Amino acid sequence: MPKIYFIDVTNRDGVQTAKLGLSKLEKTMINIYLNEMGVFQSEFGFPTTRHESLYLQANLELAEMGVLQPIHLGGWIRAIASDVEMAFKLVPNIRHLNLSISTSDQMINGKFQGRKTRDDVINNMTEAVDAARALGAESIGVNAEDASRTGLDFLTRFGLAAKEHGADRIRYCDTLGYDNPFTIYETIRKLAENISLPIELHCHGDLGMANANSIAGAKGAIDGGQDAYINTTINGIGERAGNADLVATTLAVIKSKGFAEKYQLGKPIDLSQSWKISRFASYAFRVPIPINQTGVGINAFAHSSGIHADGVLKDPENYELFSYEELGRGEPELVETGREIIAGEYSGISGFSHVMGKIEVSFANEEEAREVLELARYANVEAQKPLVEDELLFIAKYPQIARKLLTLTPLD
């Protein structure tokens, strides 16, 4: 039986959210958390964007060191051969790519403005796939942007051409959240049957159906005989109304009525990491978690009604499909209400040593402490907010990687 895998796109689609962004250290921490959670792949950035180069190289170094293993680190680029060549020039050791091009008549006419035909779209895509394979890509996903407004006949032709040239997956992009669970199921099942290639589900929430569409699409892929790769972001962050949410979609696969009996994960997901990763993303993006957010909202396990409270006290399963412990919740939170020393961009060695000592980090000598302090200062300058404990621990443990993450080299 084919399986379901997760490809998280927080570090690509999430950071494209208008008015938001992440520092390179924050993006790295998200990759680490996704790896700990068991996510198959992180779409970790844009290898043709020069300011991402050192960040991408640093994360690939972490993969070589075993820190970011077994997660795949995939780059997103346009399905153009010259972009593929630029990606390998700037990030020579990249091995996983998703190549994207628009496929709908709306985009061909309204976006390309007559500069491309359907034949051009397929030719550009196949040339890019050929170039990626020739330059050493180990896995290649091909993205059909605006697939939900693309006819099945052309999607099939597009997918077969990608398969013929060696693509590993097709990404069906519901770019405008136009699909519903019924239409996406039928389309994906037929597409899977027609092209015999694993299918990614990339769903947006413009109509509020990103999570449901992702599950229905995955069902369609598996019923069509192919593996399904669900694209998610943490807390559903993303362009416009956001993307499918990592925690909610995972819970739906595992917990929804009868689904997991047939449609199973190809790689275990550690749900106990949910609380930590959701809270970090909320802090890093500066976007509060809605109180009714699935699993991680402050009201997700709150009961007020007398009937509900009575029922849940007698047996939590009366009113809860899953427990808060499963999501890594339940530990008390300590909040400083008196004196607090923070490691910031203007910290001195005494205060910094105090902060690091509280998280049980010691230094061999003052020179080592000053090196880590300097890196922490730069990380604060970039993030413009206090670093969390895991970020400080990362800098102390991998100072050379941190230095690379914090280095930006503008063009001459």
C-alpha positions in Angstrom: 0.0 0.0 0.0 1.4 3.5 -0.9 2.1 5.8 2.1 1.8 9.4 3.2 4.9 11.6 3.8 5.2 15.2 4.9 7.2 17.9 3.2 7.2 21.1 5.3 7.5 24.4 3.4 7.7 26.8 6.3 11.2 28.0 5.2 10.0 28.6 1.7 6.3 29.3 1.5 6.0 30.4 5.1 8.7 33.0 4.9 7.0 34.4 1.7 4.1 35.6 3.9 3.7 39.3 3.5 5.2 41.5 6.3 6.8 38.5 8.0 10.2 36.7 7.9 12.8 34.7 9.7 16.5 35.1 10.5 18.8 32.4 9.0 19.4 31.1 12.5 15.6 30.8 13.1 15.2 29.0 9.8 18.0 26.6 10.9 16.2 25.9 14.2 13.0 25.1 12.3 14.9 22.6 10.2 16.3 21.0 13.4 12.8 20.8 15.0 11.3 19.4 11.8 14.0 16.7 11.7 13.3 15.8 15.4 9.6 15.6 14.6 10.2 13.1 11.8 9.2 15.2 8.8 10.5 13.7 5.5 11.7 16.9 3.9 12.1 20.6 4.6 11.9 22.9 1.7 14.6 24.9 3.3 15.0 27.9 0.9 15.9 29.3 -2.5 19.2 28.2 -3.9 19.2 30.9 -6.6 18.9 33.7 -4.1 22.3 34.9 -3.2 21.6 36.0 0.4 20.4 32.4 1.2 23.6 30.8 -0.1 25.6 30.6 3.2 22.5 29.6 5.1 21.8 26.8 2.7 25.5 25.7 2.7 25.6 25.7 6.5 22.5 23.6 6.8 23.9 21.1 4.3 27.0 21.0 6.4 24.8 20.2 9.4 23.4 17.3 7.4 26.8 16.0 6.6 27.7 16.2 10.3 24.6 14.1 11.1 22.8 16.9 12.9 20.2 17.3 10.1 19.6 13.6 9.4 17.6 11.8 8.1 15.5 14.8 6.9 15.9 15.8 3.2 16.7 19.5 2.6 15.1 20.6 -0.6 15.5 23.8 -2.5 12.8 25.6 -4.6 13.6 27.1 -7.9 11.8 28.0 -11.1 11.7 25.2 -13.7 14.2 26.9 -16.0 17.6 25.3 -16.9 19.5 28.5 -16.2 18.1 28.6 -12.6 19.2 25.0 -12.1 22.7 25.9 -13.2 22.7 28.9 -10.9 21.5 26.8 -8.0 24.4 24.4 -8.3 26.8 27.2 -8.8 25.8 28.9 -5.5 25.1 25.8 -3.5 27.1 23.0 -5.2 26.2 20.3 -2.6 22.5 20.7 -2.9 20.8 17.3 -3.7 17.1 17.8 -3.6 15.1 20.2 -5.7 11.6 21.2 -6.5 11.2 22.9 -9.9 8.2 25.1 -10.4 6.3 26.4 -13.4 2.7 27.6 -14.0 0.5 25.3 -15.9 -3.0 26.8 -16.0 -4.4 28.8 -19.0 -5.0 31.6 -16.6 -1.3 31.8 -15.7 -0.1 31.1 -19.3 -2.2 34.0 -20.6 -2.4 36.3 -17.6 1.1 35.8 -16.1 3.3 34.9 -19.1 1.4 37.4 -21.2 1.7 35.4 -24.4 5.5 34.8 -24.0 4.9 31.0 -23.4 2.6 28.4 -24.8 1.7 25.0 -23.2 4.5 23.5 -25.3 7.0 26.0 -23.9 5.9 25.2 -20.3 6.6 21.5 -20.9 9.9 22.2 -22.7 11.1 24.5 -20.0 10.2 22.0 -17.3 11.9 19.0 -19.1 15.0 21.0 -19.8 15.2 22.0 -16.2 14.7 18.3 -15.0 17.5 17.2 -17.4 19.8 19.9 -16.1 19.1 19.0 -12.5 19.8 15.3 -13.0 23.0 16.0 -15.0 24.3 18.3 -12.2 23.8 15.7 -9.5 20.3 16.1 -8.1 19.3 12.9 -6.1 15.5 13.8 -6.1 13.5 16.1 -8.2 10.0 17.2 -7.7 8.2 19.1 -10.5 5.6 21.7 -9.4 2.5 22.5 -11.4 1.6 25.9 -10.1 -2.1 26.6 -10.3 -2.8 23.0 -11.0 -6.3 23.2 -9.6 -7.2 25.6 -12.5 -5.4 23.4 -15.0 -7.3 20.8 -17.1 -6.6 17.2 -16.3 -5.5 16.4 -19.9 -2.7 19.0 -19.8 -1.8 18.0 -16.2 -1.4 14.4 -17.4 0.7 15.4 -20.4 2.8 17.6 -18.1 3.2 14.8 -15.6 4.1 12.1 -18.2 6.8 14.4 -19.6 8.3 15.0 -16.2 8.3 11.3 -15.5 9.9 10.5 -18.9 12.8 12.9 -18.0 13.3 11.4 -14.6 11.3 13.4 -12.1 10.5 11.7 -8.9 7.3 13.5 -7.9 4.7 15.9 -9.2 3.5 18.7 -7.0 -0.2 19.5 -7.5 -0.4 23.1 -6.4 -3.8 24.4 -5.3 -2.3 27.8 -5.5 -5.4 29.8 -4.8 -7.1 27.4 -2.5 -9.7 26.8 -5.3 -10.2 23.1 -4.8 -12.6 21.4 -2.4 -12.1 17.9 -0.9 -14.4 16.3 -3.6 -12.7 17.9 -6.6 -9.2 17.4 -5.4 -9.8 13.7 -4.6 -11.1 13.0 -8.1 -8.4 14.9 -9.9 -5.5 13.5 -7.9 -6.8 9.9 -8.1 -7.1 10.2 -11.9 -3.7 11.9 -12.2 -2.0 9.2 -10.1 -3.6 6.5 -12.3 -2.6 8.3 -15.5 1.0 9.2 -14.8 2.0 6.5 -12.2 4.1 8.9 -10.2 4.0 10.0 -6.5 2.1 13.2 -6.0 2.6 16.1 -3.7 -0.4 18.0 -2.3 0.3 21.7 -1.9 -2.9 23.4 -0.6 -3.7 26.9 0.4 -6.4 28.2 2.7 -8.1 30.9 0.7 -11.4 29.2 1.1 -10.5 27.6 4.5 -10.0 24.1 3.1 -6.2 23.6 3.0 -6.1 20.9 5.7 -9.2 19.0 4.3 -8.0 19.3 0.7 -4.6 17.9 1.7 -6.1 14.8 3.3 -8.6 14.3 0.4 -5.8 14.7 -2.1 -3.6 12.2 -0.2 -6.5 9.7 -0.3 -6.8 10.2 -4.0 -3.1 9.6 -4.7 -3.1 6.4 -2.6 -6.4 5.2 -4.2 -4.7 5.8 -7.5 -1.8 3.6 -6.5 0.9 6.2 -5.6 2.6 7.7 -2.5 1.3 11.0 -1.3 3.5 13.9 -0.1 1.5 16.5 1.9 3.0 20.0 2.0 2.5 21.8 5.3 3.7 24.9 7.2 4.0 25.3 11.0 0.8 26.9 12.4 -0.5 27.1 8.8 1.6 30.3 8.1 1.9 31.2 4.5 0.9 33.6 1.7 -2.5 35.2 2.0 -4.7 32.9 4.1 -1.9 30.4 4.7 -1.1 26.7 3.9 -2.1 23.4 5.4 -1.0 23.2 9.0 1.6 20.7 10.0 0.1 19.6 13.4 -3.5 19.7 12.3 -2.9 17.7 9.1 -0.8 15.1 10.9 -3.5 14.7 13.5 -6.1 14.3 10.8 -4.1 11.5 9.1 -3.6 9.7 12.4 -6.8 10.4 14.3 -9.7 11.1 11.9 -12.5 8.6 11.5 -11.2 5.4 9.9 -8.5 7.2 7.9 -5.3 5.6 9.4 -6.7 2.1 9.1 -5.9 2.4 5.3 -4.0 5.5 4.7 -0.8 5.3 6.7 2.4 7.3 7.3 5.5 6.2 5.5 7.6 7.7 8.3 6.6 8.1 11.9 5.8 11.6 13.1 6.7 12.4 16.7 3.6 14.5 17.8 5.2 15.2 21.2 7.3 17.8 19.3 4.2 19.7 18.3 4.0 22.2 21.2 7.6 23.1 21.0 7.8 23.7 17.2 4.5 25.6 17.1 5.5 27.9 19.9 8.9 28.6 18.4 7.4 29.4 15.0 4.9 31.7 16.7 7.8 33.5 18.5 10.1 33.7 15.5 7.4 35.0 13.1 5.9 37.2 15.9 2.4 35.7 15.1 0.3 34.6 18.0 -1.1 31.1 17.9 -4.9 31.4 17.6 -6.7 30.3 20.8 -8.7 27.7 18.8 -5.7 26.4 16.8 -5.9 22.6 16.5 -3.9 20.9 19.2 -1.7 23.8 20.2 -4.2 26.7 20.8 -4.7 27.7 24.5 -8.3 26.6 24.2 -7.6 23.2 22.5 -8.0 21.4 25.8 -10.0 24.0 27.7 -13.5 23.1 29.0 -16.0 25.5 30.5 -19.5 24.1 29.8 -20.8 22.2 32.9 -21.7 19.1 30.8 -18.3 19.1 29.0 -16.3 19.7 32.2 -18.1 16.9 34.0 -17.7 14.5 31.0 -14.0 15.2 30.5 -13.2 14.8 34.3 -14.9 11.4 34.2 -13.1 10.3 31.1 -11.0 12.7 28.9 -12.0 10.7 25.8 -15.6 11.9 26.3 -14.6 15.3 24.8 -11.0 14.9 23.6 -9.9 12.9 20.5 -6.3 13.0 21.7 -4.5 14.0 24.8 -2.4 17.1 25.4 0.5 14.9 26.5 0.7 13.4 23.0 1.5 16.9 21.7 4.2 17.6 24.2 1.9 19.9 26.4 1.4 19.9 30.1 4.7 21.1 31.6 4.4 24.2 33.7 5.8 27.4 32.2 8.1 29.6 34.4 8.0 33.3 33.8 10.5 35.8 35.3 8.7 38.4 37.4 11.7 39.9 39.1 15.3 40.5 38.0 16.0 39.1 34.5 19.3 39.1 32.6 18.9 38.7 28.9 21.5 37.9 26.2 21.1 40.7 23.7 23.1 42.6 21.1 24.6 44.8 23.8 25.3 42.1 26.4 28.6 42.1 28.3 30.6 39.0 29.2 29.4 38.9 32.8 25.7 38.9 32.0 26.2 36.6 29.1 28.1 34.1 31.2 25.3 34.3 33.8 22.6 33.5 31.1 24.6 30.6 29.7 25.3 29.2 33.1 21.5 29.1 33.8 21.2 26.7 30.8 24.2 24.7 32.0 26.7 25.9 29.4 30.2 26.4 30.5 33.2 27.7 28.6 36.8 26.5 28.6 38.1 30.0 28.9 37.1 33.7 28.5 38.2 33.7 24.9 35.8 31.0 24.0 33.0 32.7 26.0 33.7 36.0 24.1 33.5 34.2 20.7 30.1 32.8 21.5 29.0 36.1 23.0 29.9 37.9 19.8 28.0 35.5 17.7 25.0 35.8 20.0 25.1 39.6 19.6 25.0 39.3 15.8 22.2 36.8 16.0 20.2 39.3 18.1 21.0 42.1 15.6 19.6 39.9 12.8 16.5 38.6 14.7 15.8 41.8 16.6 14.5 39.8 19.5 16.0 37.8 22.4 17.3 34.4 21.5 15.6 31.4 22.9 17.5 28.8 24.9 17.8 26.4 21.9 19.4 29.1 19.8 21.9 29.9 22.4 22.8 26.2 22.8 23.1 25.9 19.1 25.6 28.8 18.8 27.6 27.5 21.7 27.7 24.0 20.2 28.3 24.9 16.5 30.0 28.3 16.5 31.5 28.0 13.1 28.1 27.0 11.6 26.6 29.9 13.4 29.2 32.3 12.0 28.3 31.2 8.5 24.6 31.6 9.2 25.2 35.2 10.4 27.4 36.2 7.4 25.8 38.2 4.6 27.9 39.2 1.6 26.2 41.9 -0.5 27.0 42.1 -4.2 29.7 44.5 -5.3 
